[in-house]
């Protein structure tokens, strides 16, 4: 049996891809359910409004296309700053599945969202929080 190097799973060393099945979840996802999920699970730390202010976590406006750990005015962990990845549907999905696996040593105290349908709804909502909305993966 092949063993996987633990570092090979973090976003500094791994480029995730979305499965066809996961991509299809976006087209069935309810945007308002994604916003509700964000408000319930994320809004106590992250802001969804276009602003330069941060809460306990960084403001998530324009997260798509942003290099991890680079939102001006927020103090990130060394692990997040050094991860080097760009946030997109695949990297956000991977991160939100199991945050510790994706960025070991991150400060964010959140274990992850295990159910695909909830991550898809949340990612759909997050994609609306950009000056230019990213194109949904096909």
Residue frames relative to the residue before (quaternion, step in Angstrom):
aa qw qx qy qz dx dy dz
X 1.0000 0.0000 0.0000 0.0000 0.00 0.00 0.00
X 0.3884 -0.7258 0.5227 0.2217 3.57 -0.88 0.95
X 0.2299 -0.7510 0.6002 0.1515 3.57 -0.99 0.84
X 0.3645 -0.7343 0.5397 0.1916 3.49 -1.08 0.80
X 0.4476 -0.6542 0.5392 0.2846 3.55 -0.97 0.86
X 0.5210 -0.6684 0.4325 0.3078 3.58 -0.75 1.07
X 0.6608 0.5193 -0.3147 0.4411 3.62 0.96 -0.84
X 0.6049 0.5845 -0.3683 0.3961 3.60 1.11 -0.54
X 0.6617 0.5019 -0.3070 0.4647 3.61 1.23 -0.26
X 0.6089 0.5513 -0.3924 0.4140 3.62 1.12 -0.23
X 0.6350 -0.5940 0.3545 0.3440 3.54 -1.16 0.66
X 0.5532 0.5821 -0.4077 0.4346 3.60 1.22 -0.17
X 0.7896 0.2880 -0.1273 0.5267 3.60 1.21 -0.54
X 0.7484 0.3630 -0.1625 0.5307 3.56 1.26 -0.14
X 0.1718 -0.7688 0.6088 0.0931 3.57 -0.96 0.90
X 0.2310 -0.8070 0.5258 0.1373 3.61 -0.23 1.21
X 0.1851 -0.7387 0.6331 0.1386 3.52 -1.32 0.39
X 0.4459 -0.6754 0.5192 0.2745 3.54 -1.20 0.54
X 0.4348 -0.6732 0.5284 0.2802 3.55 -0.98 0.81
X 0.6408 -0.5091 0.4066 0.4061 3.54 -1.26 0.42
X 0.6542 0.5293 -0.3092 0.4431 3.58 0.95 -0.90
X 0.6624 0.4876 -0.3181 0.4715 3.59 0.96 -0.78
X 0.6200 0.5472 -0.3439 0.4448 3.59 0.95 -0.80
X 0.6469 0.5339 -0.3215 0.4395 3.58 0.97 -0.79
X 0.5759 0.6030 -0.3753 0.4049 3.59 1.13 -0.56
X 0.5851 0.5860 -0.3740 0.4175 3.61 1.11 -0.60
X 0.7005 0.4945 -0.2713 0.4372 3.56 0.97 -0.87
X 0.6934 0.4075 -0.2636 0.5326 3.56 1.29 -0.30
X 0.5222 0.6738 -0.3977 0.3393 3.59 1.26 -0.30
X 0.3641 -0.7099 0.5712 0.1931 3.52 -1.16 0.76
X 0.4303 -0.7305 0.4734 0.2391 3.57 -0.53 1.21
X 0.6701 0.4899 -0.3160 0.4595 3.61 0.88 -0.84
X 0.6187 0.5164 -0.3470 0.4797 3.61 1.10 -0.59
X 0.6227 0.5289 -0.3304 0.4725 3.59 1.10 -0.64
X 0.6457 0.4974 -0.3166 0.4852 3.56 1.02 -0.79
X 0.6384 0.5219 -0.3238 0.4639 3.58 0.97 -0.82
X 0.6400 0.5150 -0.3210 0.4712 3.58 0.98 -0.83
X 0.6335 0.5263 -0.3217 0.4672 3.58 0.96 -0.88
X 0.6767 0.4950 -0.3028 0.4532 3.58 0.82 -0.96
X 0.6938 0.4796 -0.2729 0.4628 3.58 0.99 -0.79
X 0.8211 0.3024 -0.1205 0.4689 3.60 0.84 -0.95
X 0.7981 0.3495 -0.1431 0.4694 3.59 1.06 -0.68
X 0.6459 0.6065 -0.3229 0.3328 3.58 1.00 -0.84
X 0.5533 0.5958 -0.4221 0.4009 3.62 1.13 -0.26
X 0.7638 0.3088 -0.1800 0.5374 3.61 1.21 -0.43
X 0.7894 0.2821 -0.1194 0.5320 3.60 1.08 -0.75
X 0.3389 -0.7255 0.5679 0.1904 3.53 -1.12 0.81
X 0.2722 -0.7693 0.5577 0.1517 3.56 -1.08 0.74
X 0.5771 0.5882 -0.3727 0.4266 3.59 1.25 0.03
X 0.5408 -0.5986 0.4730 0.3542 3.56 -1.16 0.58
X 0.3090 0.7277 -0.5326 0.3021 3.54 -0.41 1.28
X 0.4232 -0.6804 0.5315 0.2748 3.56 -1.27 0.32
X 0.5614 0.6082 -0.3904 0.4032 3.59 1.26 0.04
X 0.2354 -0.7642 0.5899 0.1126 3.52 -1.20 0.63
X 0.3339 -0.6885 0.5982 0.2378 3.51 -1.29 0.40
X 0.7935 -0.1495 0.1740 0.5636 3.54 -0.96 -0.89
X 0.7505 0.2274 -0.1375 0.6051 3.56 1.16 -0.68
X 0.6520 -0.5233 0.3638 0.4107 3.58 -1.24 0.21
X 0.5638 -0.5504 0.4879 0.3757 3.53 -1.26 0.48
X 0.3253 -0.7935 0.4915 0.1512 3.57 -0.87 0.96
X 0.3944 0.7011 -0.5044 0.3138 3.61 1.21 0.14
X 0.8353 0.0963 -0.1370 0.5237 3.58 -0.90 1.00
X 0.2424 0.7837 -0.5377 0.1946 3.61 0.99 0.73
X 0.6310 0.5183 -0.3457 0.4622 3.60 1.03 -0.70
X 0.7953 0.2359 -0.2169 0.5146 3.54 -0.73 1.13
X 0.5821 0.5762 -0.3727 0.4362 3.59 1.26 -0.13
X 0.4449 -0.6441 0.5466 0.2973 3.54 -1.09 0.73
X 0.5495 -0.6360 0.4342 0.3239 3.57 -0.92 0.94
X 0.8372 0.2288 -0.1757 0.4646 3.53 -1.07 0.83
X 0.6351 0.5799 -0.3153 0.4011 3.60 1.18 0.38
X 0.3996 0.6968 -0.5165 0.2967 3.64 1.13 0.15
X 0.4667 -0.7043 0.4621 0.2697 3.56 -0.67 1.13
X 0.8180 0.2827 -0.2172 0.4514 3.51 -1.06 0.86
X 0.6715 0.4366 -0.3205 0.5057 3.60 1.22 0.07
X 0.3261 -0.7487 0.5488 0.1786 3.55 -0.96 0.90
X 0.1553 -0.8149 0.5578 0.0262 3.55 -0.32 1.33
X 0.5826 -0.5284 0.4747 0.3951 3.53 -1.34 0.25
X 0.6183 -0.5204 0.4256 0.4070 3.56 -1.22 0.39
X 0.6239 0.5628 -0.3375 0.4243 3.58 1.00 -0.85
X 0.6871 0.4629 -0.2926 0.4774 3.60 0.88 -0.86
X 0.6570 0.5100 -0.3189 0.4544 3.60 0.90 -0.86
X 0.7461 0.4174 -0.2175 0.4709 3.59 0.98 -0.82
X 0.4741 0.6967 -0.4378 0.3132 3.59 1.22 -0.11
X 0.2988 -0.8399 0.4197 0.1707 3.57 1.19 -0.53
X 0.5686 0.6181 -0.3964 0.3708 3.60 1.17 -0.09
X 0.3945 -0.6609 0.5847 0.2566 3.51 -1.39 0.31
X 0.4323 -0.6980 0.5060 0.2644 3.57 -0.95 0.87
X 0.1607 0.7334 -0.6457 0.1392 3.52 -0.88 1.08
X 0.7546 -0.3630 0.2443 0.4890 3.62 -1.19 -0.07
X 0.6960 0.4842 -0.2861 0.4464 3.60 0.86 -0.93
X 0.7018 0.4556 -0.2892 0.4651 3.61 0.84 -0.90
X 0.6414 0.5041 -0.3309 0.4744 3.60 1.01 -0.72
X 0.6326 0.5235 -0.3354 0.4618 3.58 0.97 -0.81
X 0.6627 0.5048 -0.2971 0.4666 3.57 0.89 -0.95
X 0.6647 0.5059 -0.2976 0.4623 3.57 0.89 -0.94
X 0.7268 0.4490 -0.2532 0.4539 3.56 0.79 -0.99
X 0.5478 0.5933 -0.4077 0.4263 3.61 1.22 -0.21
X 0.7631 -0.1326 0.1274 0.6195 3.59 0.86 -1.01
X 0.2900 -0.8224 0.4637 0.1569 3.56 0.03 1.31
X 0.6564 0.5200 -0.3256 0.4391 3.61 0.94 -0.80
X 0.6287 0.5175 -0.3327 0.4756 3.60 1.03 -0.72
X 0.7057 0.4983 -0.2644 0.4288 3.56 0.88 -0.99
X 0.7875 0.0104 0.0194 0.6160 3.59 0.97 -0.87
X 0.1713 -0.8018 0.5659 0.0866 3.60 0.10 1.26
X 0.7890 0.2948 -0.2302 0.4874 3.56 -0.92 0.90
X 0.4137 0.6990 -0.4871 0.3208 3.60 1.24 0.13
X 0.5224 -0.6377 0.4715 0.3132 3.56 -1.26 0.44
X 0.5589 0.6407 -0.3919 0.3515 3.60 1.02 -0.77
X 0.2313 -0.7852 0.5652 0.1027 3.55 -0.65 1.15
X 0.4431 0.6385 -0.4857 0.4002 3.53 0.40 1.30
X 0.3781 -0.7733 0.4683 0.1993 3.56 -0.62 1.12
X 0.6332 -0.5263 0.3483 0.4480 3.58 1.00 -0.69
X 0.3926 -0.6663 0.5825 0.2503 3.51 -1.40 0.13
X 0.2620 -0.8271 0.4809 0.1265 3.57 -0.27 1.24
X 0.7063 0.4637 -0.2874 0.4510 3.62 0.99 -0.66
X 0.5139 -0.6859 0.4386 0.2706 3.54 -0.74 1.17
X 0.6696 0.5252 -0.3264 0.4114 3.61 0.81 -0.93
X 0.6600 0.4899 -0.3181 0.4725 3.61 1.04 -0.65
X 0.6385 0.5045 -0.3319 0.4772 3.59 1.00 -0.75
X 0.6364 0.5307 -0.3358 0.4478 3.60 0.96 -0.80
X 0.6531 0.5017 -0.3121 0.4736 3.61 0.92 -0.86
X 0.6657 0.4995 -0.3007 0.4657 3.56 0.93 -0.91
X 0.6674 0.4963 -0.3092 0.4612 3.60 0.88 -0.87
X 0.6063 0.5385 -0.3547 0.4654 3.57 1.04 -0.70
X 0.6659 0.4796 -0.3037 0.4841 3.60 0.92 -0.85
X 0.6505 0.5182 -0.3274 0.4484 3.62 0.87 -0.87
X 0.6328 0.5502 -0.3379 0.4274 3.59 1.05 -0.69
X 0.6234 0.5233 -0.3481 0.4651 3.62 1.20 -0.31
X 0.6371 0.5373 -0.3124 0.4557 3.58 1.27 -0.28
X 0.5371 0.5678 -0.4220 0.4594 3.57 0.90 0.98
X 0.5738 -0.5703 0.4536 0.3739 3.55 -1.13 0.62
X 0.7520 0.1172 -0.0669 0.6452 3.55 1.10 -0.80
X 0.3621 -0.7610 0.4945 0.2126 3.56 -0.41 1.21
X 0.4421 -0.6834 0.5051 0.2871 3.59 -0.91 0.83
X 0.5194 -0.6212 0.4880 0.3257 3.54 -1.18 0.58
X 0.4794 -0.6585 0.4964 0.3002 3.56 -0.94 0.90
X 0.4862 -0.6642 0.4748 0.3115 3.58 -0.94 0.80
X 0.2845 -0.7578 0.5646 0.1613 3.57 -1.07 0.74
